[in-house]
Amino acid sequence: MATEAPQLSHLHLAELTAAQFIDIWKHFDADGNGYIEGKELENFFKELETARRGAGADPSHAVFKEKMKEFMANFDKNADGRIELSELAQILPTEENFLLCFREFVGSSAEFMAAWRKYDTDRSGYIEANELKGFLSDLLKKANRKYDDKKLNEYTQTILRMFDLNGDGKLGLSEMARLLPVQENFLLKFEGIRLTVKEFDSLFTLYDKDGNGYIDEQELDALLKDLCDKNKMDVDSEGQEEYKKSIMALSDGGKLYRTELEIVLCRDSLL
């Protein structure tokens, strides 16, 4: 981790580089869980107020609490009381905001999954670091952003710093999907019900009635409905249809194989 002073000094800048943005994110997401929340959130808002107003802020003061409440109402789009990566991208002005390129490129989770499928060729739920550059290059072209090799390398390294926490040169689907707008990231909806390998195997076998190793769109529809009902997820028919569409973007000609669905639903995949 970089030293504290350079990280916090970035907050006053009119525009951040991609690397500076990630410095700030990694500093305040102290536990690395993908959110700025609780004490992390209080510290972030305090430093942001100090950097932008040039004066200290007292978290115990009623005015501070009221300002923080207004701040969260503006930027916490899904009202879960914490700041996610894509929400922070709206708060801090980032050079050519490369994170927002994802929003222009992937209008929906389904488009993101289709792009992911192109690079996750072995359906492991990961793309290798050397494939990431191609993934980002496609993204920038679709968003009509001009870039050179130097800028592409910077973005690639920034994404690696963000997500390759164990340094194994691989990036996971659920981690990369955090770059999607909160309301589009259907993977976040399943965070609370990620299945064990054993639970997943039982579920898949139940719907793969002929044992051919894949399920079709109609079977996935029934599986998702049962999963949402069982876990009391508040999902309307339109939302469920979007989930199904996003997951089917991983399929091979309408055939959703075990390994592809496992990426989405299983928390401790053996792949």
Phi, psi and chi 1 to 4 in degrees:
 res  aa     phi    psi   chi1   chi2   chi3   chi4
   1 MET       -  141.9 -179.3 -177.4  -69.9      -
   2 ALA   -69.9  164.8      -      -      -      -
   3 THR   -69.8  160.2   57.2      -      -      -
   4 GLU   -64.1  -43.5 -176.9  171.3  -35.7      -
   5 ALA   -57.5  -50.9      -      -      -      -
   6 PRO   -61.1  -36.5  -22.2   33.4      -      -
   7 GLN   -64.2  -49.2  -70.8  171.8  -30.1      -
   8 LEU   -72.1  -28.2  -59.2 -172.4      -      -
   9 SER   -67.3  -19.7   67.3      -      -      -
  10 HIS   -65.3  -25.8  -61.9  -25.8      -      -
  11 LEU   -63.4  -23.5  -73.2  173.3      -      -
  12 HIS   -87.6   -9.7   75.9  -77.3      -      -
  13 LEU   -68.1  146.5  -62.7  175.6      -      -
  14 ALA   -69.0  -29.5      -      -      -      -
  15 GLU  -148.8  136.3 -175.8  176.2   80.5      -
  16 LEU  -102.5  148.3  -59.0  169.6      -      -
  17 THR   -77.5  164.3   65.4      -      -      -
  18 ALA   -57.2  -40.7      -      -      -      -
  19 ALA   -66.2  -40.6      -      -      -      -
  20 GLN   -65.6  -38.6  -72.9  168.6  -23.2      -
  21 PHE   -58.2  -46.0  176.7   88.8      -      -
  22 ILE   -68.4  -33.7  -61.2  -53.6      -      -
  23 ASP   -55.1  -47.3  -84.4  -14.5      -      -
  24 ILE   -64.8  -45.2  -69.6  171.5      -      -
  25 TRP   -59.0  -49.4  174.0  -98.5      -      -
  26 LYS   -67.3  -30.0  -67.7  177.0   79.7   70.4
  27 HIS   -68.3  -47.6  174.5   77.4      -      -
  28 PHE   -84.2  -27.5  -73.0  103.6      -      -
  29 ASP   -83.1   68.5  179.2   21.8      -      -
  30 ALA   -61.1  -34.8      -      -      -      -
  31 ASP   -92.3    0.2   58.5    6.4      -      -
  32 GLY    67.3   26.1      -      -      -      -
  33 ASN   -91.5    2.7   72.0  -18.5      -      -
  34 GLY    93.2    7.6      -      -      -      -
  35 TYR  -140.2  152.3  -58.9   95.7      -      -
  36 ILE  -103.8  112.9  -63.5  175.5      -      -
  37 GLU  -147.3  166.4   58.3 -173.2  -18.6      -
  38 GLY    55.9 -128.2      -      -      -      -
  39 LYS   -65.0  -33.2 -168.5   67.3  176.9  175.5
  40 GLU   -58.4  -43.6  -62.6  170.1  -19.7      -
  41 LEU   -66.8  -42.2 -177.2   58.1      -      -
  42 GLU   -61.7  -44.2 -175.4  180.0  -73.9      -
  43 ASN   -63.7  -41.1  -70.7  -21.0      -      -
  44 PHE   -61.7  -48.4  169.6   72.3      -      -
  45 PHE   -66.1  -37.3 -173.2   66.0      -      -
  46 LYS   -61.1  -47.6  177.7 -177.4  175.5 -176.9
  47 GLU   -67.5  -36.6  -64.1  -64.1  -15.9      -
  48 LEU   -64.7  -44.7 -171.5   64.9      -      -
  49 GLU   -61.7  -43.4  -78.0  -74.8  -75.4      -
  50 THR   -63.7  -44.7  -59.9      -      -      -
  51 ALA   -66.6  -37.6      -      -      -      -
  52 ARG   -88.8  -23.5  -68.6 -176.6  171.3  176.6
  53 ARG  -109.7   -9.4  -59.3  179.7 -173.7  -81.6
  54 GLY    72.2   18.1      -      -      -      -
  55 ALA  -141.4  154.4      -      -      -      -
  56 GLY   -69.4  157.4      -      -      -      -
  57 ALA  -126.9  139.6      -      -      -      -
  58 ASP  -105.7  108.8 -179.8    4.8      -      -
  59 PRO   -59.6  -22.0  -23.3   34.7      -      -
  60 SER   -84.3  -10.4   64.7      -      -      -
  61 HIS   -79.8  142.3 -159.7  -76.7      -      -
  62 ALA   -61.1  -36.2      -      -      -      -
  63 VAL   -63.9  -41.8  173.5      -      -      -
  64 PHE   -60.8  -45.3  176.0   91.4      -      -
  65 LYS   -64.9  -37.6  -68.2  178.1  179.1  177.5
  66 GLU   -68.1  -41.2 -172.5   58.8   33.5      -
  67 LYS   -64.4  -40.0  -76.6 -176.8  178.4  179.5
  68 MET   -66.0  -36.6 -172.8  168.4  171.0      -
  69 LYS   -63.9  -42.8 -174.8  177.7  177.9 -179.2
  70 GLU   -64.7  -41.7  -69.3  175.2   10.9      -
  71 PHE   -59.0  -46.5  171.3   82.8      -      -
  72 MET   -67.2  -35.2  -68.4  -59.9  -73.5      -
  73 ALA   -63.2  -32.8      -      -      -      -
  74 ASN   -78.7  -37.8  -73.3  -28.8      -      -
  75 PHE  -113.6  -20.8  -66.5  106.1      -      -
  76 ASP   -84.4   81.1 -178.8   20.6      -      -
  77 LYS   -61.0  -33.4  -60.0  -58.9 -178.6 -174.6
  78 ASN  -100.3   10.4   61.5  -13.2      -      -
  79 ALA    52.1   40.2      -      -      -      -
  80 ASP   -98.4    7.0   64.9   -7.3      -      -
  81 GLY    79.5   14.0      -      -      -      -
  82 ARG  -146.9  161.9   51.5 -168.9 -176.0  177.9
  83 ILE  -105.1  128.0  -65.7  -63.6      -      -
  84 GLU  -101.0  168.8  -58.5  178.1   22.9      -
  85 LEU   -54.7  -48.6 -170.6   70.7      -      -
  86 SER   -67.4  -27.7   56.4      -      -      -
  87 GLU   -73.1  -38.3  -68.6  169.8  -27.3      -
  88 LEU   -63.6  -32.4 -173.8   64.8      -      -
  89 ALA   -63.1  -23.8      -      -      -      -
  90 GLN   -82.1  -24.6  -62.0  -72.1  -20.4      -
  91 ILE   -83.0  -44.7  -61.3  166.7      -      -
  92 LEU  -102.1  124.9  -58.1  178.7      -      -
  93 PRO   -70.4  114.3   26.8  -32.4      -      -
  94 THR  -109.7  138.3  -54.5      -      -      -
  95 GLU   -46.4  120.9  167.8 -160.0   42.6      -
  96 GLU    47.3   41.2  -60.0  172.6   13.7      -
  97 ASN   -20.7   89.0 -154.8  -33.8      -      -
  98 PHE   -65.1  -27.2   86.2  111.1      -      -
  99 LEU   -67.5  -35.6  -67.4  173.7      -      -
 100 LEU   -74.2  -13.9  -61.2 -172.8      -      -
 101 CYS   -57.7  -34.9  -79.1      -      -      -
 102 PHE   -59.2  -37.4  -84.2   82.6      -      -
 103 ARG   -69.2  -35.9  -62.8  174.8 -179.3 -138.1
 104 GLU   -72.9  -35.4  -63.8  173.1   34.0      -
 105 PHE   -79.1  -42.8  171.4   49.9      -      -
 106 VAL  -112.9   93.2  -73.6      -      -      -
 107 GLY   -69.4  -14.5      -      -      -      -
 108 SER  -151.8  165.4   67.4      -      -      -
 109 SER   -60.2  -34.3  -72.0      -      -      -
 110 ALA   -61.7  -41.5      -      -      -      -
 111 GLU   -66.3  -39.0  -70.3  178.7   26.5      -
 112 PHE   -62.2  -44.8  175.0   82.3      -      -
 113 MET   -65.1  -37.7  -62.2  -68.2  -96.9      -
 114 ALA   -64.7  -40.5      -      -      -      -
 115 ALA   -66.9  -40.3      -      -      -      -
 116 TRP   -61.7  -43.6  179.0  -88.3      -      -
 117 ARG   -58.0  -34.6 -171.5 -178.9 -170.2  -77.6
 118 LYS   -61.1  -32.3  177.8  179.4  174.5 -178.7
 119 TYR  -102.3  -27.7  -70.7   94.7      -      -
 120 ASP   -85.5   71.3 -179.6   20.9      -      -
 121 THR   -68.8  -27.4   52.4      -      -      -
 122 ASP   -95.6    7.0   61.5   -1.8      -      -
 123 ARG    57.2   38.0  -52.9  -67.4  176.0  -92.4
 124 SER   -88.5  -11.7   65.5      -      -      -
 125 GLY    89.3    6.5      -      -      -      -
 126 TYR  -135.0  153.4  -63.2   92.3      -      -
 127 ILE  -118.9  144.3   57.6  173.3      -      -
 128 GLU   -72.7  153.4  -54.7  -64.6  -37.2      -
 129 ALA   -58.7  -35.1      -      -      -      -
 130 ASN   -72.2  -16.3   60.0   -4.6      -      -
 131 GLU   -89.6  -18.4  -64.7  171.5  -33.2      -
 132 LEU   -61.5  -37.0  176.5   61.9      -      -
 133 LYS   -60.5  -40.8 -172.0  179.1  -71.7 -171.6
 134 GLY   -65.5  -40.3      -      -      -      -
 135 PHE   -60.0  -47.8 -178.6   86.5      -      -
 136 LEU   -69.6  -34.6  -66.2  177.1      -      -
 137 SER   -62.6  -44.5  178.0      -      -      -
 138 ASP   -59.8  -43.6  -84.2    1.7      -      -
 139 LEU   -59.2  -48.0 -179.8  155.3      -      -
 140 LEU   -67.0  -36.5  -69.0  164.7      -      -
 141 LYS   -65.2  -44.0  -73.7  174.2 -175.5  172.4
 142 LYS   -63.6  -33.0  -67.3 -101.4 -173.2  175.8
 143 ALA   -85.7    3.3      -      -      -      -
 144 ASN    57.4   38.0  -66.4  -44.1      -      -
 145 ARG   -97.6  132.9  -66.7  -63.7 -178.0  106.0
 146 LYS   -81.2  141.3  -66.3 -179.9  179.5  178.6
 147 TYR  -157.4  157.1   64.1   92.7      -      -
 148 ASP  -116.9  177.7   53.6   22.3      -      -
 149 ASP   -60.1  -37.3  -79.0  -15.1      -      -
 150 LYS   -62.3  -45.7 -179.0  180.0  178.5 -177.6
 151 LYS   -67.5  -39.4 -173.5   60.4   63.6  178.8
 152 LEU   -63.3  -40.7 -177.2   58.5      -      -
 153 ASN   -64.0  -39.6  -76.1  -28.8      -      -
 154 GLU   -63.3  -45.3  179.5 -167.9  -21.1      -
 155 TYR   -64.2  -40.3  -69.9  163.3      -      -
 156 THR   -62.0  -46.3  -57.5      -      -      -
 157 GLN   -65.7  -35.1  -70.3  -54.8  -49.8      -
 158 THR   -64.2  -45.3  -62.1      -      -      -
 159 ILE   -63.8  -40.0  -64.7  -68.5      -      -
 160 LEU   -61.5  -44.5  -81.7  171.6      -      -
 161 ARG   -61.4  -33.9  -77.5 -175.6   56.1 -147.0
 162 MET   -71.7  -42.3 -166.2 -172.3  -47.8      -
 163 PHE  -116.3  -24.2  -66.9  130.8      -      -
 164 ASP   -85.7   69.8 -173.8   19.2      -      -
 165 LEU   -66.6  -31.8  -59.3 -179.0      -      -
 166 ASN   -97.0    4.5   61.7   -0.3      -      -
 167 GLY    67.7   24.4      -      -      -      -
 168 ASP   -90.1    3.1   66.8   -4.6      -      -
 169 GLY    76.0   17.6      -      -      -      -
 170 LYS  -125.9  148.0  -63.2 -169.5  -62.5 -174.6
 171 LEU  -122.9  134.1  -62.6  172.9      -      -
 172 GLY   -88.5  151.3      -      -      -      -
 173 LEU   -59.2  -50.6  171.9   67.0      -      -
 174 SER   -64.3  -31.3   59.5      -      -      -
 175 GLU   -71.8  -47.9  -66.1  166.1  -37.0      -
 176 MET   -63.6  -32.0  -76.2  -75.1  -76.0      -
 177 ALA   -65.9  -14.5      -      -      -      -
 178 ARG   -65.5  -15.0  -71.3 -171.3 -177.3  -79.9
 179 LEU   -77.5  -12.0  -69.8  168.8      -      -
 180 LEU   -73.2  153.7  -74.5  166.4      -      -
 181 PRO   -55.0  143.2  -23.1   32.8      -      -
 182 VAL   -51.5  -45.4  170.4      -      -      -
 183 GLN   -68.9  -18.2   63.2  -87.6   24.6      -
 184 GLU   -93.5  -15.6  -80.6  -66.5  -18.9      -
 185 ASN   -82.5   84.4 -170.1   -9.0      -      -
 186 PHE   -64.8  -22.9   80.8  102.0      -      -
 187 LEU   -61.8  -32.1  -69.1  171.3      -      -
 188 LEU   -63.5  -28.3  -68.4  175.8      -      -
 189 LYS   -65.4  -26.1  -49.9  -67.5 -176.2 -174.4
 190 PHE   -96.7    2.0  -69.6   97.9      -      -
 191 GLU   -56.8  -39.5  -84.8 -168.6  -31.6      -
 192 GLY   -77.0   -9.8      -      -      -      -
 193 ILE  -127.8   29.6   56.3  168.3      -      -
 194 ARG   -62.2  133.2  -60.2  -77.6  -87.0 -175.6
 195 LEU   -94.0  154.4  -54.1  171.4      -      -
 196 THR   -74.9  166.2   64.5      -      -      -
 197 VAL   -57.8  -42.3  170.5      -      -      -
 198 LYS   -64.7  -44.6 -174.0  175.8 -179.7  179.7
 199 GLU   -63.7  -41.3  -71.2  169.0  -23.0      -
 200 PHE   -64.5  -45.2  174.0   79.4      -      -
 201 ASP   -58.4  -42.9  -77.3  -15.9      -      -
 202 SER   -63.6  -43.3  -63.6      -      -      -
 203 LEU   -64.6  -46.4 -175.6   68.0      -      -
 204 PHE   -64.8  -42.3 -167.9   88.5      -      -
 205 THR   -61.3  -35.8  -59.3      -      -      -
 206 LEU   -61.5  -37.9  179.9   63.9      -      -
 207 TYR   -96.6  -19.2  -72.6   91.4      -      -
 208 ASP   -89.1   72.3  177.6   22.8      -      -
 209 LYS   -64.9  -32.0  -61.3 -172.4 -174.5  -57.2
 210 ASP   -91.5    1.7   55.6    6.3      -      -
 211 GLY    65.4   26.7      -      -      -      -
 212 ASN   -88.9    2.5   57.4    8.6      -      -
 213 GLY    90.7    2.4      -      -      -      -
 214 TYR  -147.0  161.8   65.2   82.9      -      -
 215 ILE  -123.5  156.2   58.5  176.7      -      -
 216 ASP   -99.4 -177.3   59.8   24.3      -      -
 217 GLU   -62.5  -39.5 -172.1  169.4  -15.1      -
 218 GLN   -66.1  -40.2 -170.9  173.8   -7.8      -
 219 GLU   -68.8  -37.4  -69.0  166.8  -29.7      -
 220 LEU   -64.2  -38.7  176.7   62.8      -      -
 221 ASP   -58.2  -46.4 -167.9   41.8      -      -
 222 ALA   -66.3  -40.0      -      -      -      -
 223 LEU   -62.0  -47.6 -176.2  153.0      -      -
 224 LEU   -64.8  -39.7  -71.9  176.7      -      -
 225 LYS   -61.5  -46.3 -174.3  177.6 -172.9  -53.3
 226 ASP   -64.4  -40.1  -74.9   -5.9      -      -
 227 LEU   -64.8  -43.9 -161.1   59.5      -      -
 228 CYS   -65.9  -42.3  -70.0      -      -      -
 229 ASP   -65.2  -45.5  -71.2  -12.3      -      -
 230 LYS   -61.4  -37.3 -178.6 -179.6  177.5 -177.9
 231 ASN   -98.6   12.2  -70.7  -83.8      -      -
 232 LYS    52.2   41.7  -64.3 -179.5  172.7   60.0
 233 MET   -79.5  133.9  -68.6  172.4   66.1      -
 234 ASP   -84.4   83.9 -175.6   19.6      -      -
 235 VAL  -127.9  124.6 -178.0      -      -      -
 236 ASP   -84.0  175.2   57.9   22.1      -      -
 237 SER   -63.0  -34.1   57.5      -      -      -
 238 GLU   -67.0  -42.4 -175.3  178.2  -23.1      -
 239 GLY   -63.9  -42.2      -      -      -      -
 240 GLN   -64.1  -37.2 -171.2  173.6  -51.1      -
 241 GLU   -62.8  -38.4 -174.4   64.7   26.8      -
 242 GLU   -67.9  -40.6  -74.5  -59.1  -48.3      -
 243 TYR   -58.1  -47.9  -65.9  172.2      -      -
 244 LYS   -60.9  -45.4 -177.5  178.2   67.5  174.8
 245 LYS   -60.8  -41.9 -176.3  178.3  176.3 -176.9
 246 SER   -64.5  -45.0  -61.5      -      -      -
 247 ILE   -68.5  -39.2  -65.2  172.8      -      -
 248 MET   -66.0  -18.7  -74.4  -54.4  -65.5      -
 249 ALA   -64.4  -18.0      -      -      -      -
 250 LEU   -86.4   -8.9  -73.2  172.7      -      -
 251 SER   -76.9  165.5   69.5      -      -      -
 252 ASP  -109.4   97.5 -176.7    5.8      -      -
 253 GLY    59.5   38.6      -      -      -      -
 254 GLY    86.8   -0.8      -      -      -      -
 255 LYS  -104.3  114.5  -61.6  176.2 -179.8  178.6
 256 LEU   -98.1  107.0 -172.8   67.4      -      -
 257 TYR   -81.3  161.2  -72.7   89.7      -      -
 258 ARG   -51.0  -48.0  178.2 -175.2  -65.6  -94.9
 259 THR   -63.9  -31.9   53.0      -      -      -
 260 GLU   -72.0  -42.5  -67.2  159.2  -15.7      -
 261 LEU   -72.5  -31.0 -172.6   56.9      -      -
 262 GLU   -60.8  -34.8 -173.9  173.4   -6.9      -
 263 ILE   -56.3  -38.9  -69.2  168.3      -      -
 264 VAL   -83.3  -41.5  176.8      -      -      -
 265 LEU  -104.1  -16.3  -63.9 -179.6      -      -
 266 CYS  -103.2  127.9 -166.4      -      -      -
 267 ARG   -84.4  -22.7   68.4  168.9  175.6 -100.4
 268 ASP  -130.0   56.8   52.0    1.9      -      -
 269 SER   -57.7  141.9  170.8      -      -      -
 270 LEU   -89.5   -0.2  -64.2  175.2      -      -
 271 LEU   -65.5      -  -64.7  176.0      -      -
